């Protein structure tokens, strides 16, 4: 209970725009970077000298974000800012976005898989027919990450050890409402289609990101790629994530923080030197610290059966591979 409570009322962030070192020469992608947490994160990275790609499906919103960030910049150390069109709910569009990025850049230092959708109207699906939250929040980012792996591996060649990272987005719901042991694949094959079930589908999509993060971290270490995968709960924030249920945002408003606070969580997960290669696959909580006590049943789901776990993370990532292989 203490670990959950501290995520509602976290300690002061230790890495912010005030003490962030120069990011000149580094390349970043922030999906969903034109609003909320992503916008704040993109602004911080740009002002620190980084080259930042704001990735999203709305071209007009993306261009607005570029203008907003550039007009608010008052430092001489600003970097570069570009928009990258991507629709995470369409695997073909994800492939096109990755191809566009690879045509422009040879390396990628940090990928922030920040974009998400929460509790859309029941029955909404992706272009390929997957439940919309699972597809947008987990499956699309999985494919995007795999397609950008050559750029991440290129960055590893010259970057400091442990500094090339992929940041995945979890949620407090993992601690609070994830089913015991994570989830079984039957939940993927037959997702809930009613309104109450949308909350369950959202929780599943967030747990799915932890599964993906853990498995890719394991593979990265085993294959010597040197890429760190970190999952994080950005915090409880005022963002447009609950745009489909504004009544819920009003109800929980006393517990919500400004979006910039969530950007500090992601910033720490993506750039903190406190995270070493031995911590690959770890879970970060607000406003930048390693989760002190993840649920034991969920940790068992991350482990293979050979290591005494249930193997559910590996099973889900194998499913992700099968669902995306024709779009590689």
BELHU-V787801 format. One record per residue. N is the residue number from 1. RES is the residue in one small letter. SS is DSSP state (A for helix, B for strand, O for the rest). PSI is psi in radians with two decimals (* if undefined). D_LAST is the distance of its C-alpha to the last C-alpha in Angstrom with 2 decimals. Layout:
n:N res:RES ss:SS psi:PSI d_last:D_LAST
n:N res:RES ss:SS psi:PSI d_last:D_LAST
This chain:
n:1 res:x ss:O psi:-0.64 d_last:42.24
n:2 res:x ss:A psi:-0.72 d_last:42.92
n:3 res:x ss:A psi:-0.67 d_last:39.28
n:4 res:x ss:A psi:-0.77 d_last:38.40
n:5 res:x ss:A psi:-0.68 d_last:41.43
n:6 res:x ss:A psi:-0.30 d_last:40.56
n:7 res:x ss:A psi:-0.40 d_last:37.23
n:8 res:x ss:A psi:-0.66 d_last:39.31
n:9 res:x ss:O psi:1.35 d_last:41.66
n:10 res:x ss:O psi:2.84 d_last:39.93
n:11 res:x ss:O psi:2.95 d_last:41.76
n:12 res:x ss:O psi:2.37 d_last:41.67
n:13 res:x ss:O psi:2.55 d_last:38.40
n:14 res:x ss:O psi:-0.23 d_last:38.69
n:15 res:x ss:O psi:2.00 d_last:36.01
n:16 res:x ss:O psi:-3.07 d_last:36.32
n:17 res:x ss:O psi:-0.36 d_last:36.49
n:18 res:x ss:O psi:-0.53 d_last:40.03
n:19 res:x ss:O psi:0.26 d_last:39.17
n:20 res:x ss:O psi:2.20 d_last:35.58
n:21 res:x ss:O psi:2.88 d_last:35.58
n:22 res:x ss:O psi:2.41 d_last:34.36
n:23 res:x ss:O psi:0.33 d_last:30.60
n:24 res:x ss:O psi:2.31 d_last:31.04
n:25 res:x ss:O psi:-0.09 d_last:28.35
n:26 res:x ss:O psi:2.62 d_last:25.71
n:27 res:x ss:B psi:2.33 d_last:22.58
n:28 res:x ss:B psi:2.62 d_last:21.59
n:29 res:x ss:B psi:2.31 d_last:19.33
n:30 res:x ss:B psi:1.83 d_last:21.05
n:31 res:x ss:B psi:2.55 d_last:19.29
n:32 res:x ss:O psi:0.57 d_last:22.10
n:33 res:x ss:O psi:0.13 d_last:24.18
n:34 res:x ss:O psi:0.19 d_last:26.54
n:35 res:x ss:O psi:2.83 d_last:28.67
n:36 res:x ss:A psi:-2.34 d_last:30.23
n:37 res:x ss:A psi:-0.78 d_last:29.09
n:38 res:x ss:A psi:-0.71 d_last:26.23
n:39 res:x ss:A psi:-0.78 d_last:28.72
n:40 res:x ss:A psi:-0.72 d_last:31.16
n:41 res:x ss:A psi:-0.78 d_last:28.69
n:42 res:x ss:A psi:-0.70 d_last:27.44
n:43 res:x ss:A psi:-0.80 d_last:31.12
n:44 res:x ss:A psi:-0.81 d_last:32.05
n:45 res:x ss:A psi:-0.69 d_last:29.33
n:46 res:x ss:A psi:-0.79 d_last:30.17
n:47 res:x ss:A psi:-0.39 d_last:33.88
n:48 res:x ss:O psi:0.02 d_last:33.37
n:49 res:x ss:O psi:0.03 d_last:31.98
n:50 res:x ss:O psi:2.78 d_last:28.22
n:51 res:x ss:B psi:2.04 d_last:25.68
n:52 res:x ss:B psi:2.20 d_last:24.16
n:53 res:x ss:B psi:2.06 d_last:21.34
n:54 res:x ss:B psi:2.02 d_last:22.17
n:55 res:x ss:B psi:2.28 d_last:19.08
n:56 res:x ss:B psi:3.02 d_last:19.82
n:57 res:x ss:O psi:-0.30 d_last:19.83
n:58 res:x ss:O psi:1.95 d_last:23.45
n:59 res:x ss:A psi:-0.75 d_last:24.11
n:60 res:x ss:A psi:-0.74 d_last:27.85
n:61 res:x ss:A psi:-0.63 d_last:27.70
n:62 res:x ss:A psi:-0.78 d_last:25.59
n:63 res:x ss:A psi:-0.65 d_last:28.15
n:64 res:x ss:A psi:-0.72 d_last:30.95
n:65 res:x ss:A psi:-0.71 d_last:29.61
n:66 res:x ss:A psi:-0.78 d_last:29.50
n:67 res:x ss:A psi:-0.74 d_last:33.09
n:68 res:x ss:A psi:-0.82 d_last:34.24
n:69 res:x ss:A psi:-0.78 d_last:33.03
n:70 res:x ss:A psi:-0.65 d_last:34.34
n:71 res:x ss:A psi:-0.43 d_last:37.65
n:72 res:x ss:A psi:-0.10 d_last:38.26
n:73 res:x ss:O psi:2.29 d_last:37.67
n:74 res:x ss:O psi:0.45 d_last:40.97
n:75 res:x ss:O psi:2.73 d_last:40.07
n:76 res:x ss:O psi:-0.06 d_last:40.00
n:77 res:x ss:O psi:0.22 d_last:37.11
n:78 res:x ss:O psi:2.64 d_last:34.41
n:79 res:x ss:O psi:-2.29 d_last:31.03
n:80 res:x ss:B psi:2.70 d_last:28.53
n:81 res:x ss:B psi:2.25 d_last:26.86
n:82 res:x ss:B psi:2.78 d_last:24.08
n:83 res:x ss:B psi:2.42 d_last:22.28
n:84 res:x ss:B psi:2.07 d_last:18.53
n:85 res:x ss:B psi:2.21 d_last:17.75
n:86 res:x ss:O psi:2.45 d_last:15.33
n:87 res:x ss:O psi:1.81 d_last:15.67
n:88 res:x ss:O psi:-0.20 d_last:14.40
n:89 res:x ss:O psi:0.11 d_last:15.53
n:90 res:x ss:O psi:1.90 d_last:13.04
n:91 res:x ss:A psi:-0.53 d_last:9.31
n:92 res:x ss:A psi:-0.68 d_last:9.06
n:93 res:x ss:A psi:-0.59 d_last:11.43
n:94 res:x ss:A psi:-0.77 d_last:9.68
n:95 res:x ss:A psi:-0.76 d_last:6.86
n:96 res:x ss:A psi:-0.69 d_last:10.10
n:97 res:x ss:A psi:-0.76 d_last:11.95
n:98 res:x ss:A psi:-0.69 d_last:9.93
n:99 res:x ss:A psi:-0.72 d_last:10.16
n:100 res:x ss:A psi:-0.75 d_last:13.80
n:101 res:x ss:A psi:-0.78 d_last:14.53
n:102 res:x ss:A psi:-0.47 d_last:13.37
n:103 res:x ss:A psi:-0.39 d_last:15.60
n:104 res:x ss:A psi:-0.57 d_last:18.44
n:105 res:x ss:O psi:2.52 d_last:18.31
n:106 res:x ss:O psi:-0.38 d_last:17.90
n:107 res:x ss:O psi:2.80 d_last:18.47
n:108 res:x ss:O psi:2.10 d_last:18.27
n:109 res:x ss:O psi:-0.80 d_last:21.14
n:110 res:x ss:B psi:2.24 d_last:20.71
n:111 res:x ss:B psi:2.06 d_last:18.16
n:112 res:x ss:B psi:1.80 d_last:20.19
n:113 res:x ss:O psi:1.38 d_last:18.34
n:114 res:x ss:O psi:-0.55 d_last:21.54
n:115 res:x ss:O psi:2.56 d_last:20.91
n:116 res:x ss:O psi:2.78 d_last:21.99
n:117 res:x ss:O psi:2.51 d_last:23.72
n:118 res:x ss:O psi:2.20 d_last:26.74
n:119 res:x ss:O psi:1.01 d_last:28.60
n:120 res:x ss:O psi:3.00 d_last:27.77
n:121 res:x ss:O psi:2.46 d_last:29.82
n:122 res:x ss:O psi:2.55 d_last:29.33
n:123 res:x ss:O psi:-0.14 d_last:27.06
n:124 res:x ss:O psi:2.39 d_last:24.51
n:125 res:x ss:B psi:2.92 d_last:20.92
n:126 res:x ss:O psi:3.08 d_last:17.49
n:127 res:x ss:O psi:-0.55 d_last:16.18
n:128 res:x ss:O psi:0.10 d_last:14.57
n:129 res:x ss:O psi:0.17 d_last:17.92
n:130 res:x ss:O psi:2.69 d_last:17.67
n:131 res:x ss:B psi:2.35 d_last:20.72
n:132 res:x ss:A psi:-0.73 d_last:20.49
n:133 res:x ss:A psi:-0.75 d_last:21.37
n:134 res:x ss:A psi:-0.76 d_last:19.04
n:135 res:x ss:A psi:-0.78 d_last:16.07
n:136 res:x ss:A psi:-0.70 d_last:17.10
n:137 res:x ss:A psi:-0.43 d_last:18.53
n:138 res:x ss:A psi:-0.94 d_last:16.24
n:139 res:x ss:A psi:-0.78 d_last:13.04
n:140 res:x ss:A psi:-0.86 d_last:11.93
n:141 res:x ss:A psi:-0.60 d_last:13.05
n:142 res:x ss:A psi:-0.86 d_last:11.36
n:143 res:x ss:A psi:-0.75 d_last:7.79
n:144 res:x ss:A psi:-0.78 d_last:9.42
n:145 res:x ss:A psi:-0.77 d_last:10.99
n:146 res:x ss:A psi:-0.68 d_last:8.30
n:147 res:x ss:A psi:-0.44 d_last:6.76
n:148 res:x ss:O psi:0.05 d_last:10.51
n:149 res:x ss:A psi:-0.69 d_last:11.53
n:150 res:x ss:A psi:-0.62 d_last:12.56
n:151 res:x ss:A psi:-0.66 d_last:14.80
n:152 res:x ss:A psi:-0.74 d_last:16.25
n:153 res:x ss:A psi:-0.60 d_last:17.00
n:154 res:x ss:A psi:-0.70 d_last:18.64
n:155 res:x ss:A psi:-0.59 d_last:20.81
n:156 res:x ss:A psi:-0.53 d_last:21.94
n:157 res:x ss:O psi:-0.58 d_last:23.58
n:158 res:x ss:O psi:-0.15 d_last:26.27
n:159 res:x ss:O psi:2.71 d_last:26.31
n:160 res:x ss:O psi:2.58 d_last:28.91
n:161 res:x ss:O psi:2.25 d_last:28.01
n:162 res:x ss:O psi:0.07 d_last:26.41
n:163 res:x ss:O psi:-0.26 d_last:25.89
n:164 res:x ss:O psi:2.10 d_last:22.09
n:165 res:x ss:B psi:2.74 d_last:20.97
n:166 res:x ss:B psi:2.17 d_last:18.68
n:167 res:x ss:B psi:2.11 d_last:20.99
n:168 res:x ss:B psi:2.70 d_last:20.30
n:169 res:x ss:B psi:2.06 d_last:22.74
n:170 res:x ss:O psi:-2.59 d_last:25.02
n:171 res:x ss:O psi:2.77 d_last:28.38
n:172 res:x ss:A psi:-0.42 d_last:31.96
n:173 res:x ss:A psi:-0.39 d_last:31.33
n:174 res:x ss:A psi:-0.81 d_last:29.71
n:175 res:x ss:A psi:-0.65 d_last:33.18
n:176 res:x ss:A psi:-0.80 d_last:35.06
n:177 res:x ss:A psi:0.03 d_last:33.50
n:178 res:x ss:O psi:2.39 d_last:30.60
n:179 res:x ss:O psi:2.70 d_last:31.61
n:180 res:x ss:O psi:2.22 d_last:33.13
n:181 res:x ss:O psi:0.23 d_last:30.57
n:182 res:x ss:O psi:-1.90 d_last:27.74
n:183 res:x ss:O psi:2.71 d_last:26.55
n:184 res:x ss:O psi:2.73 d_last:26.07
n:185 res:x ss:O psi:-0.34 d_last:23.12
n:186 res:x ss:A psi:-0.49 d_last:25.57
n:187 res:x ss:A psi:-0.46 d_last:25.40
n:188 res:x ss:A psi:-0.75 d_last:21.71
n:189 res:x ss:A psi:-0.59 d_last:22.40
n:190 res:x ss:O psi:1.31 d_last:25.49
n:191 res:x ss:O psi:2.72 d_last:25.46
n:192 res:x ss:O psi:2.49 d_last:28.76
n:193 res:x ss:O psi:0.05 d_last:29.34
n:194 res:x ss:O psi:3.01 d_last:32.66
n:195 res:x ss:A psi:-0.84 d_last:33.54
n:196 res:x ss:A psi:-0.56 d_last:34.60
n:197 res:x ss:A psi:-0.27 d_last:31.43
n:198 res:x ss:A psi:-0.59 d_last:29.35
n:199 res:x ss:A psi:-0.70 d_last:30.62
n:200 res:x ss:A psi:-0.71 d_last:29.49
n:201 res:x ss:A psi:-0.65 d_last:25.98
n:202 res:x ss:A psi:-0.81 d_last:25.92
n:203 res:x ss:A psi:-0.75 d_last:27.17
n:204 res:x ss:A psi:-0.74 d_last:24.55
n:205 res:x ss:A psi:-0.58 d_last:21.73
n:206 res:x ss:A psi:-0.70 d_last:23.47
n:207 res:x ss:A psi:-0.62 d_last:24.01
n:208 res:x ss:A psi:-0.64 d_last:20.35
n:209 res:x ss:A psi:-0.62 d_last:19.68
n:210 res:x ss:A psi:-0.70 d_last:22.26
n:211 res:x ss:A psi:-0.85 d_last:20.73
n:212 res:x ss:A psi:-0.83 d_last:17.31
n:213 res:x ss:A psi:-0.84 d_last:19.29
n:214 res:x ss:A psi:-0.78 d_last:21.47
n:215 res:x ss:A psi:-0.73 d_last:18.94
n:216 res:x ss:A psi:-0.55 d_last:16.85
n:217 res:x ss:A psi:-0.75 d_last:20.27
n:218 res:x ss:A psi:-0.79 d_last:21.34
n:219 res:x ss:A psi:-0.67 d_last:18.39
n:220 res:x ss:A psi:-0.74 d_last:18.88
n:221 res:x ss:A psi:-0.74 d_last:22.52
n:222 res:x ss:A psi:-0.59 d_last:22.18
n:223 res:x ss:O psi:0.02 d_last:19.87
n:224 res:x ss:O psi:0.47 d_last:21.94
n:225 res:x ss:O psi:-0.44 d_last:19.35
n:226 res:x ss:O psi:0.27 d_last:21.96
n:227 res:x ss:O psi:2.28 d_last:19.89
n:228 res:x ss:B psi:2.40 d_last:21.80
n:229 res:x ss:B psi:2.16 d_last:20.51
n:230 res:x ss:B psi:2.33 d_last:23.26
n:231 res:x ss:B psi:2.52 d_last:23.72
n:232 res:x ss:B psi:2.56 d_last:26.55
n:233 res:x ss:O psi:1.90 d_last:28.78
n:234 res:x ss:O psi:-0.44 d_last:29.65
n:235 res:x ss:O psi:3.08 d_last:32.87
n:236 res:x ss:O psi:1.97 d_last:34.65
n:237 res:x ss:B psi:2.73 d_last:34.56
n:238 res:x ss:O psi:1.70 d_last:35.63
n:239 res:x ss:O psi:3.12 d_last:32.36
n:240 res:x ss:A psi:0.22 d_last:31.08
n:241 res:x ss:A psi:-0.57 d_last:29.01
n:242 res:x ss:A psi:0.52 d_last:31.89
n:243 res:x ss:O psi:-0.43 d_last:32.32
n:244 res:x ss:O psi:-0.22 d_last:32.25
n:245 res:x ss:O psi:1.20 d_last:35.11
n:246 res:x ss:A psi:-0.48 d_last:37.40
n:247 res:x ss:A psi:-0.60 d_last:40.20
n:248 res:x ss:A psi:-0.66 d_last:38.39
n:249 res:x ss:A psi:-0.68 d_last:37.95
n:250 res:x ss:A psi:-0.70 d_last:41.68
n:251 res:x ss:A psi:-0.69 d_last:42.58
n:252 res:x ss:A psi:0.13 d_last:40.82
n:253 res:x ss:A psi:-0.59 d_last:41.57
n:254 res:x ss:A psi:-0.31 d_last:44.10
n:255 res:x ss:A psi:0.10 d_last:41.35
n:256 res:x ss:O psi:2.60 d_last:38.88
n:257 res:x ss:B psi:2.93 d_last:38.48
n:258 res:x ss:O psi:2.60 d_last:37.47
n:259 res:x ss:A psi:-0.57 d_last:33.76
n:260 res:x ss:A psi:-0.50 d_last:34.48
n:261 res:x ss:A psi:-0.68 d_last:35.30
n:262 res:x ss:A psi:-0.56 d_last:31.80
n:263 res:x ss:A psi:-0.52 d_last:30.49
n:264 res:x ss:A psi:-0.61 d_last:32.67
n:265 res:x ss:A psi:-0.85 d_last:31.00
n:266 res:x ss:A psi:-0.67 d_last:27.53
n:267 res:x ss:A psi:-0.78 d_last:29.11
n:268 res:x ss:A psi:-0.75 d_last:30.64
n:269 res:x ss:A psi:-0.63 d_last:27.49
n:270 res:x ss:A psi:-0.45 d_last:25.61
n:271 res:x ss:A psi:-0.23 d_last:28.48
n:272 res:x ss:O psi:2.33 d_last:31.38
n:273 res:x ss:O psi:-0.15 d_last:32.67
n:274 res:x ss:O psi:-0.40 d_last:34.12
n:275 res:x ss:O psi:2.01 d_last:30.75
n:276 res:x ss:O psi:2.96 d_last:30.51
n:277 res:x ss:A psi:-0.47 d_last:27.91
n:278 res:x ss:A psi:-0.27 d_last:29.92
n:279 res:x ss:A psi:0.20 d_last:29.05
n:280 res:x ss:O psi:2.27 d_last:25.27
n:281 res:x ss:O psi:0.08 d_last:24.06
n:282 res:x ss:O psi:2.92 d_last:27.28
n:283 res:x ss:B psi:2.15 d_last:28.09
n:284 res:x ss:B psi:2.44 d_last:29.74
n:285 res:x ss:B psi:2.91 d_last:32.24
n:286 res:x ss:O psi:2.58 d_last:34.19
n:287 res:x ss:O psi:0.67 d_last:35.04
n:288 res:x ss:O psi:1.41 d_last:33.53
n:289 res:x ss:B psi:2.69 d_last:34.48
n:290 res:x ss:B psi:2.39 d_last:33.06
n:291 res:x ss:O psi:2.17 d_last:33.62
n:292 res:x ss:O psi:-0.46 d_last:36.96
n:293 res:x ss:O psi:1.28 d_last:36.73
n:294 res:x ss:O psi:2.67 d_last:33.56
n:295 res:x ss:O psi:2.34 d_last:34.35
n:296 res:x ss:A psi:-0.68 d_last:34.84
n:297 res:x ss:A psi:-0.55 d_last:33.29
n:298 res:x ss:A psi:-0.63 d_last:30.01
n:299 res:x ss:A psi:-0.63 d_last:30.08
n:300 res:x ss:A psi:-0.58 d_last:30.56
n:301 res:x ss:A psi:-0.45 d_last:27.42
n:302 res:x ss:A psi:-0.45 d_last:25.43
n:303 res:x ss:O psi:2.62 d_last:26.97
n:304 res:x ss:O psi:2.84 d_last:26.08
n:305 res:x ss:A psi:-0.57 d_last:28.74
n:306 res:x ss:A psi:-0.48 d_last:29.70
n:307 res:x ss:A psi:0.20 d_last:30.55
n:308 res:x ss:O psi:0.16 d_last:32.58
n:309 res:x ss:O psi:-2.91 d_last:30.16
n:310 res:x ss:O psi:-0.27 d_last:28.72
n:311 res:x ss:O psi:0.25 d_last:25.11
n:312 res:x ss:A psi:-0.61 d_last:23.88
n:313 res:x ss:A psi:-0.82 d_last:21.43
n:314 res:x ss:A psi:-0.68 d_last:19.74
n:315 res:x ss:A psi:-0.74 d_last:19.83
n:316 res:x ss:A psi:-0.72 d_last:18.18
n:317 res:x ss:A psi:-0.57 d_last:15.32
n:318 res:x ss:A psi:-0.68 d_last:14.76
n:319 res:x ss:A psi:-0.75 d_last:14.72
n:320 res:x ss:A psi:-0.74 d_last:12.12
n:321 res:x ss:A psi:-0.80 d_last:9.82
n:322 res:x ss:A psi:-0.66 d_last:10.81
n:323 res:x ss:A psi:-0.39 d_last:10.51
n:324 res:x ss:A psi:-0.09 d_last:6.90
n:325 res:x ss:A psi:-0.49 d_last:5.50
n:326 res:x ss:A psi:-0.14 d_last:5.68
n:327 res:x ss:A psi:0.16 d_last:3.81
n:328 res:x ss:O psi:* d_last:0.00
